[in-house]
């Protein structure tokens, strides 16, 4: 009975409502709906939701998961009604969801290749930014006087969009690819540096005094005491840097790029093929969500001592 109650949710009702939309006749469209692809996508979401609902004992996780899936079902219902069924939106700019899912299925190999190109671009700049920003932030933040001044400077530079540096990167760096990596680097470097310094400066004095009482050396103090204590604040900067990197991905891949999801979206948008452009946007959203999910798992594992 308990499992039956778990299945009687608004999300499941929205799933059924989405499938029943097929009974409403389509308006005359230049872009075919391909509603069967919407059905396949909805069934896949429903299968995942049922698996989580029936196996997860944590009520909070189960409710969050079902609410997110329910929102997606409601969004697909509204999108289908506004396009294929009642033609409220301009079909040239807002194609039906089935057409977008069909484009994703047709271009799946191309999209996987472009996803790989984009991830290499993002993580080269992002990892390089973390490798430099975190140690530099530790040493700057450790010196209170220097760290306070550097904090204001880093906040000022972080407020400048990395896009404005693009002309300089193109002139100074040997390839368009390296210029794109530099944009990703700038996107992640300043937020991470500022958060690292803030985290170091915010370490409680009693923790430092306790470590000094035990005769801890400067190196051990910095990497075994200060760094773990500052990690929550450091992760805030890392999250901001990752988000900004993906936001600027399209701009970075416009710099002479011939691959990547940003290039894919921009290329088809320039030719007025908004079906494939939206398919690319949808895939970017999925990829960013998955990466953020695993990044949060890593964050919780590294900060497990806080619990």
N, C-alpha and C positions, 0 to 999 in steps of 0.2 A: 504493500500500500504506500509506503514511504517513497519507493522508486516511482510509482505511478504519479504521485503528487509532484515529483520533480519534473515529470514530463509535461504536466499541465501548466505551461508557462506562456506568457505573452509572446516570447520569442518563437515558440513552436506554432502559435496561432498566426503570427506574422509570416512564418514560413509557408503555412497552408494558404494564407491569403495571397502570397506571391505566386504560388503555383496556379491558383484559381484565376489570376489575371489573364491567363491564356484564353479563357472563355470569352473575354471582351474582344471584339473584332478590332484589328489595327486600322488606323487611318491610312490613306494613301501616302506612302513615304518614298522618297528617292533613295534613302538609306534603309535597306532591309533590316528588320529587327533581329532576326536569328534568336528568337526567344528560347530555343532549346539550349543555347549556351548559357543563358541566364539560369535555366533550370539546372544544368549540370553544376554550375558554380554554387547555387543555393543548396543543392543536395550535398555537395562536399562540405559546406559550412555546417549544415544540419548534422551530418555524420560526426564531424569533430565535436560539435556541441553536445550531442547525445553521449559520446564517449566520455567527455569530461564530466558531464552531469551525473552519469551513472557510476563513475569511478572515484571522483573527488569527494573526500569527506569534509574538507574545509569549506564551510558555507560561504565565507567571504569571497574566496577565489571563484567558487561556482557561480555566485550571483554576479560578480564582475564580468566573468566570461560570457554568461548567458545574456547579460545586458548589452555587451558590445555586439554580439552576434545579432541580437534583436534589433539594435540600431541599424546594422547593415541591411537586415531584411526590410525594415521600414524605409530606409533610403532607396533600396532597389525598387520597392513598390512605388514610391513617389516618382522616381526617375522614369520608370516604365509608363506610369500614367501620364506624366507630363510630356512624354515624347511619342512613343508608339501608339498609345491608346487615344489620347485627346489632342496631341500635337500642339501643346501650349508653347513649347520652346522651339526655337529655330533648329531644325534637324541638321542643317549644315554645320552648325557650331556645337550643338548638343545632340549627338547621335544617340539612338536607343542603347541601353546597356548590353543587349544581346549582340549588337554589332561590335561593340568594344571588346567583349569577351571573345567573339569570333576572331577579331584581329589579333588578340593575344595568342589564341591557339594557332593561328596560321604563322605568326612571326615568332614562335616560341624559341627556335634555335637562334635567330638573330638577336632576340632579347637577352638570352643567356650570355651570348658573346659580348653584348654591350654592357650587361650588368658586370661581368668580369672586368671589362676595361674601366668602368666607373669606380668599382671597388678598389682596384689597384691605384687609381689616381687619388682617391680620397685617403686611403690608408697610408700611402707614401707620405703625403703632406701631414696627415694627422699624427702618425707615429713619430715622425721627425719632430713635430711640434712638442709632443709629450716628452720625448727624450731630452730635449733642450730646456723646455719651460719648467718642468718639475724640479730638476736639480738646481737650476738657476733661481727659481722661486724659493727653494729651501735656503740657499745661501744668502739671498737678499733679505728674506724675511727674518733670518737668524740675527742679522744686525738691525736693531730696532731703528736707529737713525736713518741708515741707508734704505731700509725696507719701507719706512714711512714715505720717504721722498719717491722711491721707485714705484710705490703703489699708486700715487697720483699720476705719475707719468704713464704707467701701464694702462690705467683706466682711460686716460686721454687718448692714447693710441688705439685702444680697443674700441673706442667709439667711432673710429674712422673705418668705413667699409673697405675691405680688401680689394673690392672691384676698382677703386680709384688707382691702385698700384699697377693695374694690368699693363698700361702703356710702358711703364718702367721695366716691368718683368720681361716684356717682349724685347725691349732694347738690350737689357743686361744679360739675359739668359740665352743659351745657345739654341734651344728648340722651343716650339710652342707647347710641347708636353711638359717640359720643365717649368715653363711659365704657369701652366695650369696647376702643377704641384705646388708652386710657390703661393698661389692663391689659397689652396687648401691649408698650407702651412700657416699663413697669416690669419686665416679664419679661426684656427684652433689655438695658436700660440698665445695671444694676448689674454683671452679668457682664462686659460689654464694657468698662466703666469700670475695673473692678478689673484685668482682663487688660492693658489699655492701660498703666495705671500700672506694673504689674509688668514689662511689657516694656520700658518706658522706664528704669525703675530697674535693669533687668538688662543694659542695653547695656554691653559691655566698655569699660573705661576706656581701653584702648590705641586703640580706634577714635576715641573723643572726643579723645584727645591728638593723634592723627595729623591730625584735622580742624582742631584749634586751631593746629597747627604750620603748616598751609597758610593760616591767616588767615581761616577760614570765619566768617561773621557768625552772629549768634544765630538769625535766621530760617532761613537756609540750613542751619545745624547741626540745627535742630529738624525741618525737613520733608524735607531731603535726606540726612541722616545718621542721626538718631535714629529717625525714622518707619520707614524701610526695615529698620533693624536690629531694631526692635520688632515688625514685622509678624507673624512666626510666633506670638508670644504674643498679639497682638491678634486673630488669627484663631481662636485657642482660645476667647477670650471671645465672638467673633461666632458661632461654632458652638454654644456653650452657649446663647447668647441665642436663636438660631433654634430650637433644640430645645425650650427651655422655652416659647417663644411658641406652638409648635404643640401642646405638651402642655396649655397653658392655653386653647387656642382654644375648646374646648367650654364651659368655664366662662365665658369672655368672651361667647360668643354666647348664653348663657342670660340675659344682662342685657337683657331686652326685645327680643331679636332675632327677626326673622321670616324670616330667610334664613341661609344658610351651612351647611357640612357639620356643624358642631357642633349647630346647631339641628335639622338633618335627623335626626341620630342620636338626640338627646334627645327630639324630638317622637315618633318612632316607638317608642322604648323606653318612653315614658310610656303609650302605647296598647297595649303588649305585642306589638308587631309586630317581633319580634327578627330576622326575615328581612331586612327593610329596614334595621334598625339595624345588623346585621352588614355588610350591603352598604355602608352609609355608612362604617363603620369600615375596611373593606377599601379603599375609595376614598381615604380619608384617608391610609392607609398608603402607597398607590401615589403619591399626590401628594407627600407628604413625602419619600419615597425619591427621586423624580425631582428635586425641588428641591435636596435635599442632594447628589445626584450632580453637578448643574451648579454648585453652590456650591463643591464640592471641585475641579472643573475650573478655576473662576476662581481659587481659592486656589493651585493648582499653577502657574497661569500667572503670577500676581503674585509668586510665590516661586521662579520659574524660575532666578533668579540663585544660589539655594542649591545647585543641581545642578552 
